[in-house]
Amino acid sequence: MIDKPRRRAHRLMRLAAAVLAVTITAACGSGPDGAAGDGRVKLTWQAAPFGNRTDDARRYLVTAFERAHPDIDVQVASAPTNVDTNRAGLTTQILGHSASPDVFNGDVAWAAQFASAGLVWPIGKHVPKGFWDRFDPATVKGATYQGTVYGVPLTLDQAFLYYRKDLLAKHHLPVPTTWEQVAEQSRILREAGDVDTGVVWQGASYEGLTAVTNEFLAAAGAGLLSKDGRHAGTESPAAARALSYMDGLLHDGVSPKATVTYQEPQALQAFANGDAAFLRNWAYAYGTLEAEGSPLAGKVGVTAMPALKGGDGTRASTVGGWNVYINPNSRHQKAALEFVTWLTSPATQKLMAERSSTIPAVDSVRSSPEVQTLSPVLRASLENDLVARPTTSRYYSQISQATSSTVNGMLSGTVGVSAAPRRLAEDIDAALAGRRL
């Protein structure tokens, strides 16, 4: 018979062993990249719907990833479709130290703004050397802040010149490759009575006009910022020529006066109605114009953005699209990085190109013969010279606001054409110095 002191000792030993076993089990199934219980990591990916309307890319991507990574579950959280609402919500969540979402899709313009506020994890410090070689340098530059890359390009958007191929054929006109050809062909088609106006584009005071201005400046050999990014770059003969050409499109009648109110939908509608010969817009426009029931179905061509006389032949398209970012508060950063690198791998990018209307962010996929046959937009994308907006500055929002406000004022006549380069430079320098709200 065992006495009471010995029985108490045995019970304490058994209790200690049980506690140790529970501790070891928990340690094996949890931690930064483990989930207690079954050892599976559970990630949350916040993204607005993208891809084809009847084939949500988020769903089939998660299914394919989980099939290849059975130790990681990914839950999709729908993001607001309004970009500003989405950004505000994420800012509040992450500043509040929320660990969710682990991964989120964000605009290409967010990188420096989020990085400077500590809202994104420095992905560039955790990927192997050569990882960024798969992407166009302009897309990587746009996701960089103080020498570190914070977002990985997921989908690539570009600007294109859409044209009435039926009208060009009627008048035996070539597909234009310069803005001067666009203006001349616009005159021919207007005088023939085929269209009311030449080319429609985004001239309202908002981000779209910043993108357009960025393109004209790059085509002329200038930029919104100096090469070192420390000062405005608009006080140069090249920048003055670009701004003057933009203004001349309206005042010479190549573009309608209403351009100063146009965002993407208004410009697209003017072209879709048959009012214009040419349209500057993003990749999505082709699908809309060629959709069943469109009066222009079969009559629309798409080409790379035009070059500008006096420039170096650059056919400049502002970089658009979405990056994928990692929450710095995530408890599963290793698994999150595995998911992000899978999403942006050549194999996954090819899958997205085949099933969705997105332009692959990986160069080798975008240029592959199989992908090139999928859409005229993809073929035209290879001729564009991608140009990043100055999103490497944490003051990009203020820079963009200064740009669109000043250029819209020039187009509207409240800012003189000759004064616009200096006025724009002063406003951009004020933004860079943090003096502009």
N, C-alpha and C positions, 0 to 999 in steps of 0.2 A: 504494500500500500504506500502511495506517495503522499507525503505530508503536505499541508497547506502551503508552506513557504515554497516548496519545490513546484507545486501546481501553479502558483502565481508566477513563478519564474518562467515555466513553460508557456503560460498564456502570454506573457510579455514578449517572449521570443517569437511566438507564432504571430502576434500582432505586428511586431517589427518587420518580420519577413513579408507579411502581407502588404504593409505600407511600402516596403522597398520594391516589391513586385509591381504594385500600382504605379510607383514613381518611374520605374524602368519602362513599363508599357507606355505610359504617357509620354516619356521622353522620346520613345521610338516613333510615336504616331503624331507628334505635334512639333511646334517650334516655328521658326520663320517660314518654312516651306512645307509644313506638315499639318494635317488636320487631325485632331483627336478622334479616336475611334477606329476608322477604317484606313487611316494613313493617306487619304486622298486630299489633295489641295483643292480648295474651292475659291475660284477667282470670279470677280465681277468685272464685266466689260461694259462700259457705258458708251453707247453709240446710237445716233439717230439712224433710222432705216436708210439703206443705200443699196445700189444695184438696181435690178429691174423691179417694177412694181409687183409683179406676180412671183418674184423669186428673190426674196429678201436675202442679201448676201450674208448678213449676220448669222442667220440660221444655218445655212449650209456650211459656212466656215467653221462654226462651233462644232457641228456634227463631225466634220472631217478632222478637226484638231483633236477632239476627244477620242476618236477612233485610233488616232496615231499616238495619243498620250493618255492611256487609260488611268494614269495616276493623277490627272488634273481635270477637274470639272470647271466649266466656264458658264456662268449665268449672265445672260444679256439683260442690261438695264437700259431702257429706251431713254435717249437724251431728247431734250426739246429741239424741235426743228429750227427754231429761231436761234441764230448763232449768238446774239448778245445775251439772250436768256440763258442759254447753255453755259456760256462763259461765266456769267454772274453766279449761277448755281454751283458750278464746280469750284469757283473761287471761295465761296462761303463754306462749302463742305471741307475743302482741303485746309483752309486757314483754321477751321474748327477742329483740326487734327483727325478728321474722319479717315479711316483706313480703306473706305470704299468710296468710289470704285477703285479697283486695283489698276485697271487699264482704262484709258478713255481716248476716244477720237476727238481731235481738236483741229481747228483751222491752222493752216500753215503760218498764219500771221501771229500766232499766240506764243511761239517758242520763247522769245526774249522776255516778253511781258510776264509769262508764268515763271520762267527761270529766275528772273531778278527778284521775284516775290517768294521764291522757295516753294513753288507749287508743282514742280515736276522733278523727277529723278534724273540725274545725269547719265543717261543711257550711254553716251559716248565714252564714258570711263569704264564701261563693263562689257564692251564688245571687242572681238579680236581685231588686230590690225588688218586693214584691207576690207573690213565690213562695208564701208561706205562707197567702195569702188563700184558697186552695182547700180548706184544712183547717179543721175545727172548732178554735176557740182552745184548748180543753182538751187536744187531742192535741198541739198545738204546745207548750203550756206544759209538758206532761209530758216533752218532749224537750229542754228548755232547762236550761242550767247557766250561772249568772252572766251572764245576758243573751244568750248565744249558743246557737243551736239546733244540736244535734249529731246528731240522727236524723230521718229523714223517715218519716212514717206510711205503712206499706205495707198492712197489714190492720187493720181496726178490730173490736174485740170489745166487746160490751156485755152488761149483765145485763138479764134480762127476767123478768116474772112469767108463768109457765105456769099454766094452769087447766083444770079439767075442764069443757069447754063443754057436755058432755052433761048434767052434774049441775046446772049453772047454769040450763040450759034447762028441766030437769025441775021446778025450783023457781021458775021465772020470775024469776031474779036477774040483774041487770045485770053486765056486766064491771066489776070493781072498779077504781077509780082512786085510792083512798086505802088506807092500811094499816088504818084503822079499819073500812072495808068488808070488807077481807080477814078481819079477826078476826070480824066479825059473821056473814059468810057461812060461815066455818069452823064456827062454833057451830051454825048451821042445818043444815049438811050432816052434822055429827057426830051431832046429836040425831036426825036422820032415819035414822041408821044407814048412810049411804052411804059414809062414810070413817071411818077410825080416828083421824085427826088432821087438823089444818087446813093449815098451811103448813110446808114443810121448806126448810131453807137451810143454809149452811155456818157452823158454830159451833166447829169444832175450832181449836186454837191453831196457825195457819199463815196464809199470805198471803191465803187466801180470806176469812178472818174480818176481816182488815184492810180488804179491799174492801167487805165488807158493812157494817162499822162506818162507813166513809167515806160510804157511801150514806145511812145513817140520819142521820148528823150533818148532811150537806148538805141532806137533806129537812127537817130541823128548823131550818135556817138557821145551822148551826155548821160547824166543820171540825176536822180533826186539828191543824192549825197556825193561828196567828193570820194575819191578812190579809197582814202583811209577811213571814211565813214565819220569823220569828226565835224565836218561842215557841210552846208548845203552845196549842191553842185549845179545850181541853175543859173549862175551868173557866168555864162560862157556863150560864145557865138553859136555853138551847136545847140545849146538849150534854147536860146532865143529863137533859132530857126525852127525848132520843133514846136514851141508854143505858138509862134506866128502861123505855122502851117495848120495847127489845130483850129485856131481862130479863123483862118482863111476858109476852111471847109464850110463854115456857117455863112460867112459874109460873102463868099463867092457863089453861094447857092448849091454847093455840092451836097451839103447836109441841111436838113430843115432847121429853122430857128428853134423849134420845139425840142431840139437836142438838149438844151439846158435843163429840161425836165425829165429826160429819159433815164430810166434805169433799165436793167436787162429785160423785164417783161414788156415795157413800152416799145423798146427798140425791136424786139422780136415780133411784136404784134404788127408794127408798121411794115416790116418786111413780109410777114406772113399774109398780110392783106393785099400784097402786090403793089404797095406804094413805092418801094425802094428797089434799087438794082443790087445793092450790096448791104451786108450786115456784119458788124463786128460783135461777136458774142462767144460764149463758152461752148464746150463740147456738147452739153445737153440739148442745144438748139437743133442739132441735126435730127435727133429722134422726134422732136416735136414737129418739125417741118415735113418730115417724111411719114408721119403717122397716118393711119387710115382716116380718110375724110379730110385731110389737109388739102386746100386748093392748090398748093405748090408741090405736092407729092410727085416725084419724078422730074421736077424742074429745077432742083437746087443742087449746086455744086459746092464743095468746101475745099479750101486751100489754106496754106500757111499764111501768117500775117505778112503784109507787104513791107518791103524795105522803103527807105526814104532817100530821095536824092540828096547827095552831099554827105551821106553816111558811109559806112563801110560795107554795106550790103546786109546788115543784120536784119533778120526778119523776126523782130522781137515779140515774144509773147510773155506776159507776166505769169509767173508760177502761181497756180491755184491748187485747190484740192485739200486733202486731209492728211495730217500726221497722226500717228498713234503714240501716246504718251503713257508714262507710268507714274502713279501717285507716290510721292516720297514717303507717305505714311503707311503704304501697303505693308502688311506683314508677310507677304509672299512675293517679294521682289524677284527672287530667282525664277520662280514659276512664271511670273508676269513677263520677265525678259524672254523666257522660252516661248511664250505665246506670241509676243511681239515679233520676235525674229522669225517665227513660223509664218505669221501673217504676211510678212514682207519678204519672204523667200521667193525665188524664181518660180518654184512649183506652184505655190499658192497664188502668186500674182497671175500666172497663166490660167489657173482655174477661174479666177475672178474675171479675167478678160473674156473667157469663153462663155461665162454664164451671166455676166453683168455688163452694163454699158459704161464701165469705168476704163480709163486709160491707165495701163500698168505703170507703176512708179519705177520698176526695174528696167533699165535700159535694154538689156538683152532680150527680155520678154517682149517689150514694146516693138522692137525691131525684128523679131523673129518672123519668118515667112508665114507660119501658121496664124499668128495673131494679126499680121498685116492684112490678111484676106478677110478679116471679120468686119471691117468698117472703113469707109472712106475717111472718116475722122482719124482713125489710127494711122492711115497712110499719110495724111497731111501732117500729123503730129511730128513726124520725123524731120520735116523741113523747118519747123519752128526753132528759133534760138531762144531758149528759156532764160528769162531775166527775173531774178528775185527782187521783191520789194525790200526796202531797208528794214526788214523785220528783225535784224540782229540788234537793233536799238530797243531798249526797254521803253523808249518814248515813241514807239511806232504809231500808236493810236493818235498822238498829237501831231506827228509828222503827216499822217494821212489826212487828218482833219484840216490841217493848214493847206495841204496840196489841193484837196478837192474844193475847199472854200475859195481859194485864190484863183484857181483855174476856172471854176464856174463863174466867178466874178468877171474874169476876162472874157469868157464866152458870152456873158450877158451884157457886157459893155460897161460895167461899173468899175472895172480895173482896166486901164489902158494896156494895149498889147506891148508897147515899148517899156512900160513900167512893170509888167508882170514878172520878168525874171528876177529883178531886184526885190520886189515885194515878196515873191515866193521864197527867195533866199532868206530874207529877214525873218519870215514866219517859221521856216524850217529851223534856222539857227536858234530861234527862241524856244522851239520845241526840244531841240537837242540839249539845251541848257536847263530844261525843266521849268521854263518860265511861261509855258503855254498850257492852259488847262484843257 
